[in-house]
């Protein structure tokens, strides 16, 4: 009787350990699969964008070469958006350990490239992820600025550029209170706006010009809303 009990106990412990081992292996495999999926999303989302932008510098933003890459990017984005929203709806915002070093960047990029309906849906999740320190604030403010520009509002942190057909050039979307933009950026750990724009877009920030542009933007908006 005693031998039978001991044998039963050993079998039970073995089963529990095997179950834990299987769960651990499954967890590792799921993490590896997610990282691999996010890497594919990154490549298919960013490669045509980089090629498109390099062709724009050579041929212009209205050229056939530029527009061809834009179409490839748009087709890829539809697929990537579906994958990203499925990941977030099913699992919430993943940690770096689960999503990999570039995972959060990938998720935010796809959301950033989506329309405002998608951005607004996942904005609370992004804010919570920042509070839990699993998402860098810079990704959140990019989304908030993009939401503002899509609404036709002044952006807060200055991360959004726009192509202006009239001048055939890119410029910063008008900013709220340009004189204090660096103070706002510093409060959330971002570099000065001039440094960011130079490094990211090779664009020269001119405070006086941007103050004037923001004032003109606000006047035009007020007239439109009357």
N, CA, C and O of each residue as an XYZ file, in Angstrom:
904
protein
N       0.835     -1.211      0.000
C       0.000      0.000      0.000
C       0.868      1.259      0.000
O       0.629      2.214     -0.740
N       1.872      1.216      0.853
C       2.779      2.367      0.935
C       3.531      2.551     -0.373
O       3.732      3.676     -0.828
N       3.951      1.424     -0.986
C       4.686      1.481     -2.257
C       3.799      2.077     -3.352
O       4.246      2.888     -4.163
N       2.518      1.652     -3.354
C       1.568      2.150     -4.357
C       1.381      3.658     -4.229
O       1.323      4.365     -5.235
N       1.287      4.154     -2.995
C       1.131      5.601     -2.753
C       2.341      6.379     -3.250
O       2.199      7.419     -3.893
N       3.534      5.869     -2.948
C       4.773      6.534     -3.374
C       4.861      6.575     -4.893
O       5.244      7.585     -5.482
N       4.490      5.433     -5.525
C       4.517      5.378     -6.987
C       3.548      6.387     -7.584
O       3.873      7.066     -8.558
N       2.355      6.485     -6.998
C       1.356      7.450     -7.458
C       1.866      8.887     -7.330
O       1.667      9.720     -8.214
N       2.533      9.151     -6.195
C       3.077     10.489     -5.940
C       4.141     10.854     -6.953
O       4.173     11.976     -7.459
N       5.017      9.896     -7.248
C       6.092     10.136     -8.218
C       5.534     10.392     -9.618
O       6.015     11.261    -10.345
N       4.514      9.619     -9.976
C       3.884      9.808    -11.295
C       3.227     11.181    -11.386
O       3.320     11.857    -12.410
N       2.556     11.589    -10.294
C       1.889     12.908    -10.256
C       2.885     14.034    -10.411
O       2.667     14.958    -11.193
N       4.005     13.962     -9.653
C       5.052     14.994     -9.732
C       5.629     15.059    -11.133
O       5.879     16.138    -11.670
N       5.840     13.868    -11.724
C       6.393     13.806    -13.077
C       5.464     14.472    -14.079
O       5.909     15.209    -14.958
N       4.163     14.204    -13.939
C       3.180     14.804    -14.845
C       3.134     16.316    -14.716
O       3.047     17.039    -15.709
N       3.194     16.788    -13.453
C       3.190     18.234    -13.206
C       4.407     18.888    -13.827
O       4.301     19.931    -14.472
N       5.575     18.266    -13.629
C       6.819     18.816    -14.177
C       6.795     18.820    -15.692
O       7.253     19.774    -16.321
N       6.255     17.741    -16.293
C       6.158     17.676    -17.743
C       5.222     18.751    -18.271
O       5.477     19.368    -19.306
N       4.113     18.967    -17.524
C       3.158     20.000    -17.925
C       3.804     21.377    -17.897
O       3.630     22.174    -18.818
N       4.558     21.651    -16.819
C       5.260     22.939    -16.709
C       6.276     23.097    -17.819
O       6.416     24.176    -18.394
N       6.992     22.008    -18.125
C       8.006     22.036    -19.181
C       7.371     22.322    -20.531
O       7.878     23.124    -21.315
N       6.224     21.637    -20.796
C       5.525     21.855    -22.062
C       5.039     23.292    -22.181
O       5.137     23.900    -23.247
N       4.503     23.844    -21.066
C       4.041     25.234    -21.081
C       5.201     26.189    -21.325
O       5.064     27.179    -22.044
N       6.350     25.880    -20.715
C       7.528     26.730    -20.883
C       7.998     26.710    -22.325
O       8.321     27.754    -22.892
N       8.038     25.516    -22.925
C       8.454     25.394    -24.328
C       7.474     26.128    -25.233
O       7.879     26.826    -26.163
N       6.158     25.963    -24.951
C       5.129     26.646    -25.746
C       5.268     28.151    -25.646
O       5.134     28.862    -26.641
N       5.542     28.641    -24.428
C       5.717     30.080    -24.207
C       6.905     30.609    -25.007
O       6.829     31.668    -25.629
N       8.000     29.856    -24.978
C       9.202     30.267    -25.728
C       8.900     30.280    -27.222
O       9.280     31.208    -27.937
N       8.202     29.222    -27.689
C       7.867     29.148    -29.108
C       6.956     30.290    -29.515
O       7.148     30.882    -30.577
N       5.946     30.616    -28.674
C       5.038     31.723    -28.968
C       5.781     33.038    -29.048
O       5.511     33.860    -29.922
N       6.734     33.241    -28.118
C       7.540     34.465    -28.128
C       8.373     34.551    -29.392
O       8.447     35.600    -30.032
N       9.006     33.426    -29.749
C       9.823     33.400    -30.961
C       8.979     33.662    -32.195
O       9.405     34.368    -33.108
N       7.760     33.082    -32.222
C       6.857     33.291    -33.353
C       6.425     34.748    -33.456
O       6.354     35.304    -34.552
N       6.134     35.369    -32.303
C       5.715     36.770    -32.300
C       6.854     37.675    -32.773
O       6.640     38.582    -33.578
N       8.050     37.425    -32.274
C       9.203     38.233    -32.687
C       9.443     38.093    -34.186
O       9.721     39.077    -34.871
N       9.334     36.871    -34.690
C       9.522     36.628    -36.126
C       8.445     37.343    -36.943
O       8.731     37.932    -37.985
N       7.192     37.282    -36.453
C       6.093     37.958    -37.143
C       6.310     39.471    -37.171
O       6.121     40.115    -38.203
N       6.706     40.029    -36.029
C       6.940     41.475    -35.958
C       8.103     41.897    -36.836
O       8.093     42.990    -37.402
N       9.100     41.042    -36.952
C      10.233     41.349    -37.823
C       9.785     41.397    -39.287
O      10.217     42.264    -40.046
N       8.919     40.461    -39.675
C       8.382     40.465    -41.040
C       7.541     41.711    -41.285
O       7.627     42.327    -42.347
N       6.732     42.076    -40.302
C       5.921     43.285    -40.412
C       6.814     44.508    -40.596
O       6.552     45.363    -41.442
N       7.867     44.578    -39.795
C       8.795     45.713    -39.889
C       9.382     45.830    -41.293
O       9.395     46.908    -41.888
N       9.868     44.701    -41.811
C      10.521     44.712    -43.123
C       9.545     45.110    -44.224
O       9.883     45.926    -45.082
N       8.343     44.548    -44.210
C       7.389     44.838    -45.280
C       6.787     46.232    -45.167
O       6.332     46.801    -46.159
N       6.787     46.778    -43.956
C       6.267     48.137    -43.750
C       7.317     49.191    -44.089
O       7.015     50.193    -44.738
N       8.546     48.958    -43.646
C       9.573     49.991    -43.736
C      10.382     49.968    -45.033
O      10.814     51.021    -45.502
N      10.594     48.794    -45.619
C      11.421     48.726    -46.830
C      10.856     49.577    -47.962
O      11.599     50.379    -48.529
N       9.567     49.442    -48.322
C       9.050     50.303    -49.391
C       9.032     51.786    -49.020
O       9.138     52.647    -49.894
N       8.898     52.086    -47.718
C       8.924     53.485    -47.289
C      10.308     54.083    -47.519
O      10.438     55.185    -48.053
N      11.346     53.342    -47.108
C      12.715     53.833    -47.305
C      13.036     53.998    -48.783
O      13.641     54.991    -49.189
N      12.625     53.015    -49.588
C      12.880     53.099    -51.030
C      12.089     54.241    -51.648
O      12.603     54.980    -52.487
N      10.837     54.381    -51.230
C       9.995     55.472    -51.721
C      10.623     56.835    -51.437
O      10.678     57.699    -52.313
N      11.094     57.017    -50.204
C      11.662     58.306    -49.808
C      12.978     58.595    -50.523
O      13.277     59.747    -50.840
N      13.768     57.545    -50.779
C      15.026     57.754    -51.508
C      14.736     58.126    -52.961
O      15.443     58.946    -53.547
N      13.698     57.524    -53.540
C      13.318     57.859    -54.918
C      12.732     59.261    -55.003
O      12.894     59.949    -56.011
N      12.048     59.684    -53.936
C      11.493     61.033    -53.916
C      12.595     62.080    -54.016
O      12.439     63.095    -54.695
N      13.718     61.824    -53.330
C      14.829     62.770    -53.366
C      15.425     62.877    -54.769
O      15.970     63.916    -55.142
N      15.319     61.803    -55.536
C      15.889     61.795    -56.889
C      14.889     62.308    -57.919
O      15.216     63.158    -58.748
N      13.656     61.777    -57.857
C      12.684     62.047    -58.922
C      11.542     62.975    -58.511
O      10.829     63.491    -59.372
N      11.357     63.196    -57.193
C      10.265     64.038    -56.725
C       9.086     63.221    -56.221
O       8.954     62.037    -56.531
N       8.226     63.875    -55.438
C       7.116     63.190    -54.768
C       5.937     62.916    -55.688
O       4.974     62.273    -55.270
N       5.987     63.385    -56.922
C       4.901     63.139    -57.863
C       5.347     62.243    -59.018
O       4.634     62.088    -60.009
N       6.524     61.663    -58.875
C       7.085     60.839    -59.950
C       6.473     59.451    -59.976
O       5.893     58.999    -58.989
N       6.609     58.769    -61.126
C       6.111     57.395    -61.276
C       6.845     56.462    -60.327
O       6.231     55.572    -59.738
N       8.150     56.654    -60.171
C       8.955     55.796    -59.303
C       8.498     55.886    -57.848
O       8.385     54.876    -57.152
N       8.241     57.096    -57.412
C       7.771     57.321    -56.041
C       6.396     56.678    -55.827
O       6.174     55.989    -54.831
N       5.489     56.907    -56.760
C       4.113     56.423    -56.619
C       4.035     54.899    -56.658
O       3.166     54.312    -56.013
N       4.927     54.254    -57.400
C       4.952     52.785    -57.440
C       5.279     52.201    -56.069
O       4.639     51.249    -55.622
N       6.280     52.779    -55.405
C       6.642     52.303    -54.073
C       5.565     52.625    -53.048
O       5.359     51.872    -52.096
N       4.881     53.744    -53.245
C       3.777     54.104    -52.357
C       2.662     53.062    -52.430
O       2.068     52.708    -51.411
N       2.381     52.574    -53.637
C       1.342     51.543    -53.805
C       1.747     50.244    -53.124
O       0.911     49.582    -52.509
N       3.022     49.871    -53.227
C       3.511     48.654    -52.571
C       3.368     48.792    -51.061
O       2.900     47.883    -50.376
N       3.782     49.950    -50.563
C       3.664     50.204    -49.116
C       2.213     50.121    -48.661
O       1.927     49.487    -47.645
N       1.296     50.741    -49.382
C      -0.117     50.762    -48.985
C      -0.709     49.351    -48.955
O      -1.479     49.020    -48.054
N      -0.349     48.517    -49.943
C      -0.834     47.136    -49.979
C      -0.294     46.343    -48.790
O      -1.024     45.578    -48.160
N       0.987     46.532    -48.490
C       1.596     45.840    -47.347
C       0.973     46.301    -46.025
O       0.755     45.509    -45.109
N       0.696     47.589    -45.957
C       0.182     48.146    -44.698
C      -1.178     47.554    -44.328
O      -1.448     47.316    -43.151
N      -2.022     47.318    -45.308
C      -3.338     46.731    -45.028
C      -3.178     45.394    -44.315
O      -3.881     45.105    -43.347
N      -2.242     44.583    -44.807
C      -1.965     43.274    -44.192
C      -1.362     43.462    -42.803
O      -1.770     42.799    -41.849
N      -0.395     44.362    -42.692
C       0.298     44.583    -41.414
C      -0.632     45.144    -40.342
O      -0.535     44.770    -39.173
N      -1.515     46.024    -40.735
C      -2.463     46.599    -39.770
C      -3.345     45.512    -39.170
O      -3.608     45.515    -37.967
N      -3.799     44.585    -40.001
C      -4.631     43.482    -39.518
C      -3.856     42.615    -38.521
O      -4.401     42.214    -37.492
N      -2.601     42.330    -38.822
C      -1.768     41.513    -37.928
C      -1.549     42.210    -36.593
O      -1.666     41.591    -35.535
N      -1.232     43.493    -36.645
C      -0.936     44.250    -35.422
C      -2.166     44.388    -34.540
O      -2.084     44.178    -33.329
N      -3.300     44.737    -35.125
C      -4.518     44.893    -34.322
C      -4.943     43.557    -33.701
O      -5.469     43.528    -32.589
N      -4.715     42.462    -34.417
C      -5.028     41.134    -33.866
C      -4.136     40.828    -32.664
O      -4.611     40.314    -31.651
N      -2.844     41.144    -32.776
C      -1.905     40.934    -31.668
C      -2.336     41.726    -30.439
O      -2.381     41.190    -29.332
N      -2.651     43.000    -30.637
C      -3.009     43.869    -29.511
C      -4.356     43.504    -28.909
O      -4.512     43.531    -27.689
N      -5.328     43.164    -29.740
C      -6.653     42.792    -29.235
C      -6.596     41.495    -28.438
O      -7.337     41.315    -27.471
N      -5.721     40.606    -28.847
C      -5.640     39.288    -28.199
C      -4.786     39.308    -26.939
O      -5.120     38.656    -25.949
N      -3.678     40.057    -26.972
C      -2.684     39.970    -25.891
C      -2.457     41.248    -25.110
O      -1.766     41.224    -24.092
N      -3.027     42.383    -25.562
C      -2.662     43.652    -24.947
C      -1.279     44.080    -25.422
O      -0.705     43.479    -26.330
N      -0.751     45.135    -24.788
C       0.555     45.626    -25.234
C       1.669     44.731    -24.675
O       1.781     44.581    -23.458
N       2.496     44.132    -25.548
C       3.516     43.190    -25.075
C       4.741     43.882    -24.494
O       5.064     45.010    -24.866
N       5.417     43.199    -23.584
C       6.679     43.704    -23.043
C       7.794     43.483    -24.054
O       7.625     42.760    -25.035
N       8.928     44.111    -23.803
C      10.086     43.951    -24.683
C      10.561     42.504    -24.701
O      11.032     42.015    -25.727
N      10.437     41.818    -23.563
C      10.858     40.416    -23.481
C      10.027     39.535    -24.407
O      10.528     38.546    -24.942
N       8.759     39.890    -24.595
C       7.863     39.101    -25.441
C       7.951     39.528    -26.905
O       7.939     38.685    -27.802
N       8.040     40.841    -27.145
C       7.992     41.365    -28.513
C       9.366     41.546    -29.146
O       9.466     41.741    -30.357
N      10.439     41.484    -28.333
C      11.774     41.710    -28.873
C      12.175     43.175    -28.822
O      11.360     44.041    -28.503
N      13.421     43.442    -29.134
C      13.967     44.802    -29.036
C      13.221     45.794    -29.923
O      13.005     46.943    -29.538
N      12.826     45.338    -31.123
C      12.212     46.249    -32.085
C      10.692     46.104    -32.145
O      10.032     46.751    -32.959
N      10.139     45.247    -31.275
C       8.719     44.951    -31.349
C       7.813     46.149    -31.134
O       6.885     46.373    -31.911
N       8.073     46.924    -30.081
C       7.240     48.090    -29.791
C       7.308     49.132    -30.893
O       6.307     49.756    -31.245
N       8.502     49.306    -31.428
C       8.687     50.250    -32.536
C       7.832     49.816    -33.730
O       7.186     50.638    -34.380
N       7.845     48.518    -34.001
C       7.066     47.979    -35.120
C       5.575     48.204    -34.913
O       4.887     48.685    -35.813
N       5.078     47.858    -33.737
C       3.654     48.043    -33.435
C       3.239     49.504    -33.579
O       2.216     49.819    -34.186
N       4.054     50.390    -33.008
C       3.741     51.831    -33.051
C       3.804     52.384    -34.469
O       3.005     53.243    -34.839
N       4.751     51.893    -35.260
C       4.872     52.373    -36.636
C       3.621     52.043    -37.449
O       3.117     52.879    -38.200
N       3.132     50.828    -37.290
C       1.941     50.428    -38.050
C       0.733     51.236    -37.597
O      -0.057     51.689    -38.425
N       0.585     51.421    -36.287
C      -0.515     52.246    -35.776
C      -0.377     53.684    -36.276
O      -1.360     54.326    -36.649
N       0.847     54.169    -36.277
C       1.124     55.519    -36.747
C       0.699     55.704    -38.204
O       0.211     56.766    -38.589
N       0.890     54.666    -39.000
C       0.571     54.748    -40.428
C      -0.900     54.480    -40.725
O      -1.333     54.597    -41.872
N      -1.669     54.122    -39.703
C      -3.099     53.845    -39.889
C      -3.899     55.147    -39.808
O      -3.334     56.223    -39.611
N      -5.212     55.036    -39.960
C      -6.029     56.253    -39.858
C      -6.352     56.559    -38.394
O      -6.019     55.788    -37.494
N      -7.000     57.687    -38.181
C      -7.237     58.144    -36.810
C      -8.138     57.215    -36.008
O      -8.026     57.152    -34.784
N      -9.014     56.505    -36.672
C      -9.893     55.573    -35.968
C      -9.065     54.506    -35.244
O      -9.345     54.163    -34.095
N      -8.054     53.994    -35.925
C      -7.171     52.989    -35.324
C      -6.313     53.612    -34.236
O      -6.168     53.042    -33.155
N      -5.743     54.785    -34.516
C      -4.879     55.444    -33.515
C      -5.651     55.727    -32.232
O      -5.157     55.470    -31.133
N      -6.858     56.253    -32.374
C      -7.668     56.584    -31.196
C      -8.080     55.333    -30.420
O      -8.176     55.363    -29.193
N      -8.319     54.253    -31.126
C      -8.709     53.008    -30.462
C      -7.602     52.502    -29.527
O      -7.874     52.027    -28.425
N      -6.342     52.614    -29.992
C      -5.237     52.041    -29.220
C      -4.476     53.075    -28.380
O      -3.519     52.733    -27.685
N      -4.909     54.344    -28.449
C      -4.255     55.379    -27.653
C      -4.318     55.095    -26.151
O      -3.296     55.232    -25.479
N      -5.475     54.705    -25.589
C      -5.506     54.374    -24.155
C      -4.565     53.224    -23.796
O      -3.938     53.245    -22.737
N      -4.464     52.225    -24.670
C      -3.567     51.106    -24.425
C      -2.108     51.567    -24.431
O      -1.300     51.099    -23.628
N      -1.777     52.484    -25.335
C      -0.418     53.023    -25.407
C      -0.101     53.846    -24.152
O       0.995     53.752    -23.600
N      -1.066     54.648    -23.713
C      -0.853     55.460    -22.507
C      -0.615     54.571    -21.282
O       0.243     54.863    -20.449
N      -1.381     53.487    -21.187
C      -1.204     52.564    -20.072
C       0.157     51.863    -20.151
O       0.804     51.629    -19.131
N       0.578     51.533    -21.368
C       1.881     50.885    -21.555
C       3.023     51.815    -21.151
O       4.039     51.367    -20.618
N       2.850     53.118    -21.409
C       3.855     54.098    -20.975
C       3.901     54.164    -19.457
O       4.980     54.195    -18.866
N       2.730     54.186    -18.826
C       2.663     54.215    -17.357
C       3.345     52.993    -16.749
O       3.991     53.089    -15.706
N       3.197     51.856    -17.402
C       3.793     50.611    -16.907
C       5.251     50.457    -17.337
O       5.904     49.459    -17.033
N       5.752     51.487    -18.064
C       7.147     51.534    -18.500
C       7.521     50.379    -19.433
O       8.652     49.893    -19.421
N       6.552     49.953    -20.237
C       6.870     48.962    -21.265
C       6.833     49.585    -22.660
O       7.064     48.902    -23.658
N       6.541     50.886    -22.721
C       6.564     51.629    -23.980
C       7.208     52.984    -23.748
O       6.889     53.672    -22.778
N       8.116     53.369    -24.638
C       8.798     54.658    -24.500
C       7.836     55.798    -24.831
O       7.042     55.676    -25.764
N       7.893     56.915    -24.077
C       6.988     58.046    -24.313
C       7.060     58.603    -25.733
O       6.068     59.118    -26.248
N       8.231     58.502    -26.368
C       8.390     59.084    -27.710
C       7.417     58.457    -28.715
O       6.980     59.124    -29.653
N       7.078     57.177    -28.522
C       6.139     56.523    -29.422
C       4.724     57.039    -29.194
O       3.950     57.184    -30.139
N       4.395     57.312    -27.953
C       3.068     57.835    -27.628
C       2.872     59.228    -28.203
O       1.825     59.509    -28.785
N       3.857     60.103    -28.053
C       3.688     61.480    -28.523
C       3.624     61.543    -30.047
O       2.985     62.433    -30.608
N       4.282     60.604    -30.711
C       4.168     60.552    -32.177
C       2.723     60.298    -32.574
O       2.198     60.925    -33.494
N       2.090     59.370    -31.871
C       0.691     59.061    -32.167
C      -0.201     60.253    -31.852
O      -1.116     60.567    -32.613
N       0.065     60.920    -30.727
C      -0.762     62.068    -30.342
C      -0.619     63.219    -31.346
O      -1.602     63.879    -31.680
N       0.594     63.452    -31.818
C       0.808     64.491    -32.832
C       0.112     64.127    -34.143
O      -0.469     64.981    -34.812
N       0.182     62.855    -34.494
C      -0.451     62.426    -35.748
C      -1.965     62.570    -35.662
O      -2.610     62.980    -36.628
N      -2.525     62.237    -34.524
C      -3.970     62.403    -34.327
C      -4.356     63.876    -34.476
O      -5.363     64.201    -35.105
N      -3.550     64.757    -33.894
C      -3.822     66.200    -33.971
C      -3.777     66.700    -35.416
O      -4.650     67.457    -35.841
N      -2.768     66.277    -36.164
C      -2.649     66.752    -37.547
C      -3.786     66.231    -38.409
O      -4.276     66.944    -39.285
N      -4.215     64.986    -38.170
C      -5.326     64.429    -38.947
C      -6.637     65.158    -38.634
O      -7.526     65.248    -39.480
N      -6.740     65.669    -37.424
C      -7.941     66.428    -37.042
C      -7.880     67.866    -37.547
O      -8.874     68.591    -37.515
N      -6.704     68.264    -38.010
C      -6.539     69.648    -38.434
C      -6.194     70.579    -37.294
O      -6.409     71.788    -37.384
N      -5.656     70.015    -36.208
C      -5.240     70.814    -35.051
C      -3.737     71.063    -35.083
O      -3.002     70.418    -35.831
N      -3.295     72.010    -34.259
C      -1.855     72.215    -34.084
C      -1.267     71.011    -33.361
O      -1.876     70.484    -32.430
N      -0.088     70.579    -33.786
C       0.557     69.481    -33.080
C       1.327     70.027    -31.865
O       1.633     71.217    -31.794
N       1.629     69.143    -30.925
C       2.212     69.560    -29.647
C       3.730     69.427    -29.613
O       4.423     70.296    -29.083
N       4.240     68.345    -30.175
C       5.669     68.038    -30.027
C       6.489     68.195    -31.313
O       7.716     68.103    -31.276
N       5.830     68.430    -32.437
C       6.551     68.758    -33.671
C       7.125     67.594    -34.442
O       8.055     67.780    -35.226
N       6.597     66.392    -34.244
C       7.167     65.241    -34.931
C       6.625     64.977    -36.316
O       7.137     64.110    -37.025
N       5.571     65.727    -36.729
C       4.918     65.437    -38.001
C       5.278     66.450    -39.082
O       5.176     67.663    -38.899
N       5.702     65.899    -40.212
C       6.000     66.714    -41.391
C       4.888     66.504    -42.422
O       4.172     65.503    -42.388
N       4.758     67.471    -43.343
C       3.758     67.353    -44.399
C       4.352     67.864    -45.711
O       5.125     68.821    -45.739
N       3.962     67.191    -46.797
C       4.379     67.639    -48.129
C       3.400     68.702    -48.621
O       2.190     68.476    -48.642
N       3.927     69.862    -49.017
C       3.099     70.975    -49.492
C       3.287     71.119    -51.004
O       4.322     71.607    -51.458
N       2.284     70.694    -51.783
C       2.406     70.731    -53.253
C       2.711     72.120    -53.808
O       3.389     72.256    -54.826
N       2.201     73.155    -53.123
C       2.409     74.518    -53.615
C       3.888     74.873    -53.697
O       4.336     75.501    -54.656
N       4.642     74.458    -52.672
C       6.089     74.742    -52.654
C       6.909     73.531    -53.086
O       8.128     73.619    -53.231
N       6.230     72.390    -53.292
C       6.887     71.129    -53.655
C       8.000     70.787    -52.665
O       9.109     70.406    -53.039
N       7.655     70.940    -51.392
C       8.639     70.657    -50.340
C       7.925     70.243    -49.060
O       6.726     70.467    -48.894
N       8.698     69.630    -48.155
C       8.168     69.242    -46.857
C       8.411     70.350    -45.835
O       9.398     71.082    -45.909
N       7.491     70.453    -44.884
C       7.675     71.388    -43.781
C       6.972     70.801    -42.555
O       6.157     69.886    -42.670
N       7.301     71.340    -41.392
C       6.676     70.889    -40.149
C       5.203     71.302    -40.150
O       4.857     72.435    -40.485
N       4.341     70.343    -39.762
C       2.942     70.732    -39.558
C       2.921     71.768    -38.430
O       3.598     71.575    -37.420
N       2.167     72.858    -38.573
C       2.181     73.931    -37.561
C       2.051     73.430    -36.129
O       1.302     72.499    -35.830
N       2.817     74.092    -35.247
C       2.973     73.639    -33.860
C       2.325     74.621    -32.884
O       2.379     75.837    -33.071
N       1.719     74.070    -31.853
C       1.189     74.899    -30.772
C       2.346     75.521    -29.987
O       3.268     74.817    -29.577
N       2.297     76.844    -29.778
C       3.274     77.549    -28.958
C       4.716     77.115    -29.298
O       5.391     76.509    -28.465
N       5.184     77.423    -30.516
C       6.520     76.982    -30.949
C       7.650     77.427    -30.023
O       8.669     76.744    -29.911
N       7.472     78.562    -29.364
C       8.544     79.090    -28.504
C       8.850     78.172    -27.321
O       9.965     78.180    -26.800
N       7.871     77.388    -26.903
C       8.064     76.508    -25.742
C       8.072     75.022    -26.098
O       7.908     74.163    -25.231
N       8.263     74.737    -27.376
C       8.215     73.336    -27.797
C       9.338     72.506    -27.178
O       9.121     71.350    -26.815
N      10.525     73.078    -27.053
C      11.639     72.321    -26.469
C      11.400     72.010    -24.988
O      11.834     70.974    -24.485
N      10.714     72.909    -24.307
C      10.382     72.664    -22.897
C       9.429     71.472    -22.785
O       9.603     70.608    -21.925
N       8.423     71.431    -23.661
C       7.479     70.312    -23.641
C       8.176     69.000    -23.991
O       7.915     67.961    -23.384
N       9.057     69.065    -24.969
C       9.761     67.853    -25.396
C      10.696     67.349    -24.288
O      10.804     66.144    -24.061
N      11.358     68.268    -23.611
C      12.289     67.876    -22.546
C      11.547     67.206    -21.393
O      12.073     66.292    -20.758
N      10.323     67.661    -21.125
C       9.542     67.111    -20.006
C       9.232     65.630    -20.175
O       8.994     64.926    -19.194
N       9.235     65.154    -21.428
C       8.972     63.726    -21.650
C      10.206     62.996    -22.181
O      10.117     61.878    -22.689
N      11.353     63.655    -22.049
C      12.607     62.984    -22.388
C      12.993     63.009    -23.848
O      13.748     62.147    -24.299
N      12.486     63.988    -24.608
C      12.822     64.091    -26.026
C      13.896     65.149    -26.254
O      14.013     66.106    -25.489
N      14.679     64.964    -27.316
C      15.708     65.932    -27.677
C      15.067     67.216    -28.218
O      13.883     67.208    -28.554
N      15.828     68.323    -28.309
C      15.291     69.571    -28.865
C      14.764     69.353    -30.279
O      15.252     68.490    -31.008
N      13.768     70.140    -30.655
C      13.105     69.964    -31.938
C      14.076     70.137    -33.111
O      13.995     69.395    -34.090
N      14.988     71.102    -33.025
C      15.938     71.331    -34.118
C      16.817     70.103    -34.335
O      17.086     69.713    -35.471
N      17.254     69.507    -33.249
C      18.098     68.309    -33.331
C      17.322     67.138    -33.922
O      17.832     66.409    -34.773
N      16.085     66.966    -33.463
C      15.246     65.868    -33.969
C      15.004     66.001    -35.466
O      15.189     65.041    -36.214
N      14.589     67.188    -35.907
C      14.255     67.386    -37.319
C      15.473     67.241    -38.225
O      15.370     66.733    -39.341
N      16.613     67.686    -37.742
C      17.839     67.562    -38.531
C      18.232     66.097    -38.690
O      18.563     65.649    -39.788
N      18.193     65.363    -37.595
C      18.587     63.952    -37.631
C      17.572     63.088    -38.362
O      17.942     62.164    -39.086
N      16.286     63.390    -38.172
C      15.231     62.531    -38.728
C      14.902     62.881    -40.175
O      14.689     61.984    -40.990
N      14.858     64.163    -40.505
C      14.401     64.584    -41.830
C      15.402     65.454    -42.588
O      15.135     65.875    -43.713
N      16.543     65.720    -41.978
C      17.518     66.660    -42.556
C      16.831     68.002    -42.846
O      17.020     68.599    -43.905
N      16.032     68.455    -41.876
C      15.255     69.682    -42.010
C      15.733     70.698    -40.982
O      15.976     70.353    -39.825
N      15.869     71.958    -41.408
C      16.352     73.023    -40.531
C      15.167     73.719    -39.846
O      14.295     74.278    -40.510
N      15.153     73.674    -38.525
C      14.112     74.343    -37.746
C      14.413     75.827    -37.649
O      15.500     76.220    -37.224
N      13.446     76.658    -38.046
C      13.574     78.108    -37.956
C      12.427     78.611    -37.073
O      11.275     78.643    -37.505
N      12.747     79.001    -35.843
C      11.718     79.360    -34.873
C      10.832     80.496    -35.368
O       9.608     80.407    -35.263
N      11.419     81.557    -35.903
C      10.628     82.698    -36.365
C       9.666     82.293    -37.477
O       8.507     82.708    -37.495
N      10.155     81.486    -38.392
C       9.302     81.013    -39.489
C       8.139     80.175    -38.947
O       7.003     80.315    -39.400
N       8.433     79.304    -37.974
C       7.399     78.414    -37.455
C       6.369     79.157    -36.610
O       5.196     78.783    -36.586
N       6.805     80.208    -35.916
C       5.861     81.052    -35.167
C       4.869     81.686    -36.146
O       3.661     81.690    -35.909
N       5.395     82.215    -37.239
C       4.564     82.856    -38.263
C       3.601     81.852    -38.893
O       2.426     82.162    -39.090
N       4.087     80.656    -39.208
C       3.258     79.639    -39.831
C       2.134     79.189    -38.896
O       1.002     78.972    -39.327
N       2.460     79.055    -37.625
C       1.444     78.635    -36.652
C       0.365     79.702    -36.480
O      -0.819     79.383    -36.373
N       0.776     80.960    -36.454
C      -0.184     82.056    -36.323
C      -1.117     82.107    -37.536
O      -2.323     82.302    -37.387
N      -0.553     81.930    -38.740
C      -1.351     81.940    -39.961
C      -2.312     80.752    -39.995
O      -3.455     80.868    -40.439
N      -1.826     79.622    -39.522
C      -2.651     78.418    -39.473
C      -3.858     78.626    -38.566
O      -4.975     78.259    -38.932
N      -3.649     79.202    -37.402
C      -4.725     79.436    -36.444
C      -5.734     80.451    -36.971
O      -6.940     80.286    -36.785
N      -5.245     81.495    -37.624
C      -6.150     82.497    -38.198
C      -7.046     81.864    -39.255
O      -8.251     82.112    -39.289
N      -6.446     81.040    -40.121
C      -7.190     80.384    -41.193
C      -8.212     79.412    -40.619
O      -9.320     79.290    -41.142
N      -7.841     78.724    -39.546
C      -8.755     77.752    -38.931
C      -9.941     78.460    -38.288
O     -11.078     78.000    -38.402
N      -9.680     79.577    -37.613
C     -10.760     80.331    -36.979
C     -11.735     80.874    -37.990
O     -12.944     80.860    -37.761
N     -11.221     81.357    -39.116
C     -12.084     81.864    -40.186
C     -12.940     80.760    -40.774
O     -14.112     80.962    -41.091
N     -12.342     79.602    -40.912
C     -13.041     78.461    -41.492
C     -14.168     77.981    -40.582
O     -15.209     77.528    -41.058
N     -13.955     78.084    -39.278
C     -14.928     77.570    -38.303
C     -16.032     78.590    -37.956
O     -16.959     78.274    -37.210
N     -15.925     79.813    -38.502
C     -16.934     80.825    -38.190
C     -18.269     80.486    -38.872
O     -19.242     81.225    -38.726
